[in-house]
């Protein structure tokens, strides 16, 4: 087990601040945001000082019905090797659906969505984790995610699901205590019960992050201070096992360096409180169990593919909410996904908010209601601009000229009336409405 210590999520916006922070033992980088051949100078300086760097993937989709993409696995492996990392991490989530298994267009969520805690989903996840483990040069740890929606007919608690995953695969666990708090508020799940059921001897490290509550729903924003209830969950965890590492995540609305240092001190204090009252540790994960036979696994993948496609299509393409899901929460999740898309597109294509001004966000959210993302955020930015131009907008002539120029520089031909994003959305709706 690697002892990491206290760390912080490295982001370009706070690179200089992170370099100057005392007591930083390690940093975590979003794997998809770094290029192995052109590492940021800040990361190189940190590595030169002996600071460990861990790549954290967000797009592999280990909880999806399909086998993990070989190209994405190779990219994650390359980053681990380039950074000299002792392990890599990913999420227990699905991020895309549709495609050949459902005879429907492939669509993307643009964010992490929860997998159902069922035997089918567990069998598929275990096999996907094994595939990833074989492809990676260092150990893999997987993270529990925050959820706004609950799947009907679940067969296990989160703790039971994660325990069996670790028991069957030997995978390490990245436990996000902020996500345990999120699921407590949103789904009524007790963090203490989840911690009691987890195989904490498999713990790789811990995430801590902030969020906010609105209308009884907790949003895991990574853009707000860490609240006391999250620190209390961290203390509870530290009372059960010594965390090999604890990391503060912050993705937006970055405060001054001294405020982040105070949050790190609060995290250290919470761990210390837990250590003082340390309980008996949970049993270690003892081995790797065999998974289901390939024939039954194929059927499980098919069932999971149909279920996840129906859910994702409802969230991003406007198809009906599947039976058993809370319609209000599905609406909250759909709006959250659209808002996430708008924020990320604004980062990867910063010219768009400049060209469209205050109308950017409302225009993008209207676009995202029924037109799903199909090829990553850069493709999403181009499809959004194409949709606006094809519909005659924006109304301001200057903005329309600038938007057309921007689109042409990146796409080539003029927008056609049979825009691919529109065709795909209509095809998605036709297929899924028939189910």
N, C-alpha and C positions, 0 to 999 in steps of 0.2 A: 504494500500500500504506500502510495506517494504522499508524504506530508507536505502540503502546499503552504499553509499558513493563512495570512490575511491578504485578500486581493481586491481588485476593482476591475470592472469591465472597461477595457481600453476603447476609446472612441476618438476619432480625429479631433473633435471639438474640444476635448479635454486632455489632449496628448501632453501638452506642456505642463499642465497642472499635475497630471499623474506622475510625470518624471520627477517633479519636485516634492511629492508627498513622502513623508517619513513612514517607515514601517510597512511599505508595500512589498510583499514577498513574491507576488505573482499577478499576472493580468490574464484576462480572457478576451479574445477577439472573435468577432463574428466571422466565421470561416469564409463565407461568400463575399465578404467585403475587403479581403486582402488578396493581392496577387503575389504568388511565390517569387516571381522574377523581379518584382518591384516593391519590396517591403518598405513601409514608411520608415523614415530615418529614426523616428521616436522609438519604434519597436526594436530597431537594431541597437539603439543605445541602451534600452532596457535589457535586452538580451546580453549585451556586452558587460553589464553590471551584475549579471547572474540572476536576473529576474526571469522566472519561468513564464512561458507564454503558452496558453492552451487554446486551440481553435474550437469554436462552438458553432456547430452547424444548425441551420434553420430551414433547409429546403429538401432534406433527404426523404422525409415522409415515411418513416419506418412503420407507422401505424396504418399506412394505406394498403389497399388490396393487392397492388402490384408488387413484384419483386423490386428491391432497391435498384435504382439506375446505376449502371456500371460507371458511366462517366462522372456522375456526382460522387460516387465512392472513390474513384481515382483522384478526383480533385481534393477531396477531404484528406486522403492519404498523403498527397503531395504537400499539402499545407502542414500536416503534422511533421513530416520529415524535414521540410524547410525550416520550420520553427524549432526543431529539436524538442518537440513536446513529449511529455511522459504519457499522455492520454489524449483522446478526443471525445467530444460530447455531442449529443443530438437529443431530439425530443421524442416523446411517446405521443405522436400526433399524426394526423393525415393532412396533407396540404393540397392534394389534387385528386380528381376522380374522373369517371367517364373513360372513354377510350374503347379499345377493342373488346375488353371483357364485358362491356355493357352495350356494345353496338351503338354508342352515342359519342358525340364530340368530347374530347378531353377538355376539362376546365380546371382552373386553379383557384385556390382560396386566397392566396396572397398572405396568409397568416396560418397559425397553428390551430387546428380543430381537434376536439377530443375524440378518441376512439371509444366504441362501446365496450364496456367491461363484460364481455361475453366469451364463451369458449372459442367460438369462431375467431373473434378478433385476437384473442390471446395466442391461438395456434399460429395465425398468420404473423403476428408481431414477433413471436419467438423465432420463427423461421427467417424472417427478415433481419432480425438482430444477428442470427448466426451467419447469414450471408455477409453482413457488414463486418462482423468480427474477423471473418476469414480474409476480407479484402483490405483491412487496415493494418498498418505496421505496429500500432500501439493499442493498448486496451481501450475499449469503448465504455462510456458511461451514458446512461439515458435519463432524461429529465421528465418529471411529472409536470403537466401543464395546467394553467388556469382555465376554467370553463365557465361560459355563460349559459350553456345549455346542457341538459341531461338527456341521455338516450333512454327510451322506454325499454323495459324488459332486461335490465342489466342483471347479471348473475353473480357478481362479486363486488366487494367494496374496493376502494382504491388500494388500500393496504394489502388485501388478499391478491389483487391483480398484480401488483408490483412484486410481492413476495414470490408468487409462482413464476413470474417472468425471470427474476434473478435465479431462482432455484433451477429452472429448466435450461438456462443459457449460461449462467455464470457471469452475466453482464453486471457491471458496477452501476450504482444509482447516483444520480445527481438530484438531490432533493431541494426543491425550491419552497422555502417556508412561506414566502409570500403567496405562492399558488395554493398552498394548503389553507391559508387564511381566506383567499378568494373563494375557494370551493366551500368553505364554511359559511360564508355570507350568502353565496349564490345558490348552493345546493343543499345546505344544511348538514354538511359532513363535518364531524368533529375532528379537528387536527390531532388531538391527543389519541383518539382511537386509531387514526391512520398511522401515527408514529408507533403505537404499540404493536401494530400488525406488520410493520416493515422489517425486512432483514437488514438492520442498521449496520451489521458487520460488512455489508456490501457497499457502504457509503463511500463515494469517491470525493465529493465535496458538496457544499451547500450554497444556494443562491438566496440573496436577500434583496428585496426591492420595494418600492413604494407604489401607491395607487390611490384611488379615491372612490367614494361611494356616492351614487346618484340614484334616487328613486328606489332604494333598496337593493341596488345591484352594485357589486364591487368591480371596478375596472382596474385591471393590472396594467397600469400605464407606464411604469418605469420612468415616470416624469415628475414624480412627487416624492416628498420625504418619506422615509420608512416609518410607518406608524407603530405605536406601542404594541398593538395586538400581534403584529408580525414578529417583533422582537421577543414577545412572550412565547411564540411558537418556537423560535430559535433557542430560547432558554430551555424549553421543554426537551427539544431534541438533544441539546448539549448535556442535559441531565441523564440521558440514556446512553450516549456514546460520545467519544471525543471526535469532533469533526476534523477530518484530515485537512480541510480547507474551507474557508468561508469567504464569499465574494459579494461585493456590493454592485448591483446593476443599476445603471442610469443611462437612458437612451435619448432623452429630450429634456428641454428646460433646465439645462445644466446650471447649477448654482456656482458660487465662488468656491475656490479650492478649500478655504477654511471650513465652509459648511459641509462639504463632502468628508473632510477629515473628522469633523464632529460625528458624522454618521458612522464612520468607520470605528471611532472610539465607542459609540453606543453599541455597535455590533460586538466588539471585543468584550464590553462589559456584560452584554447578554450571555455570551458564551461562558464568561467567567462565573456568572451566577449559576448557570446550569452545572458547571463543573463542580462547584461546591456541594451540590446536592446529587451527585452522580448516582444513578440507579444501576442495578445489575444489567449488563448488556444483553442484547438478544442473541439467540444462537446464530452462528455463522452459516452462510450458505455453503452446503457441503459438497455439491456436485452438479453435474449437468445431466438432466433427464432427457431421454429421447422424446422427440416430438411425434406428432401424428403421422400416419402413413401418407405418402404423397397423394394417393387418390382422394382421401378424405380432406387433405389440405387444399387440393384443387377446388373441391366443392365449397370449402369454407371461404376461399378467396372469391369465388363467384358470388356467394351470398353477401359477403362484406362489400364487394364492389357495387352491387345493386343498391345496398342500403346507403353507402357513403355518397354515391352519385345522386340519389334522391335528396339527401340532406343538403349537399353542396349546391345542387341546382336550385333548390328552394332559396338558399341564402344569396346566391349571386346571379341567378338567371330568372328569378320571378316565378318559378313553377310552384305548385301547391305545397304547403307544409305537410310532410309525411305524417301519417297517423301516429298518435301517441306523443308527439312533441308539443310542448307549450308554445302556442302561437306568439304570445307576447315576448317570451324570451328569444324565440327565433327571430322576431323583428329586431330586438336589441342586438343580437349577434350579427344580423345582416347589416345594420347601420354601422356597427363597429368595424366590420370588414371593409365596408365602403370608405369609412373615414380613414382606416389604415392605408387603403390603396391611395386615397387622395394625398395623404401625408408623404408616402414613399415616392409616388410619382413626382411630387413637388421637389423631392430631393434629387432624384435621378435625372429629372428634366427641369432644372430651376428656371429656365426661360419661360415656361408655361405660366406660372403665377405672375411673372413680370408682364408678359404680353396681355393676359386676361385681367390682371388687376384683382379687385375685390370679387369679381364674378367667377374667378377660377374655381373656388370650392363648390359653389352651388351648381355650376355647370358640370363639374366632375361627378358629384354625387348623383345628379340626374342621369348621367351616362352610365354610372355603375349600377343603377337599380336593376337593369335587365341585361346588360352586356358584360359577360364574365371575362376575367383575365385568362388568356390562353397561352401566353408565351413569356412570362416574366414581366417585370415592371417597365423595362425600356420599351418592350413591345406594347405594353398597356398605354404608355404615354403617346406612342404613335397612333394607336387605334382611337384614343380619345380625341386627338387633334383631327384625325380623319373623319370621325363621327361629327364633330362640330362643323367642319368645313362642308361635309356632304349635306348637312342640314341647313346650310345658309348662314351659320353663325361664325363668330360673334357678330353682334349687330354693329358695333363700331367698325367703320371701314378701315381705319388705321390698324386696329388690332387684327382684323381679318387678314389684311395684307401681310402683317408680320407673322401671323400664325401659319399662313400658306407658305411663306418663305421658309419658316422653320421646318415645316413638314417636308417640303420639297428637298431641302438640304439633306434630310435623313432618310427619305423614302424613295426619291426618284420621281415616278410618274404622278400625274395629278390624281386626286381622289376620284374613284369611279362610283357610279350610282350603286353598283353591287358590292358594297364595302365588305371585306372579309369578316370584320367583327360583327356586323349586322347579320350576315349569312349564318355565322356560327351560332349566334344567340337564338335565331329563329329555328335552326335545326335542333339545337338542344331542347328548346321548349316543345317542339313537335314530338321528338322521341320520348321525352319524359312524361308528357301529358297522356301518352298512350298507355303508360304502365299502370 
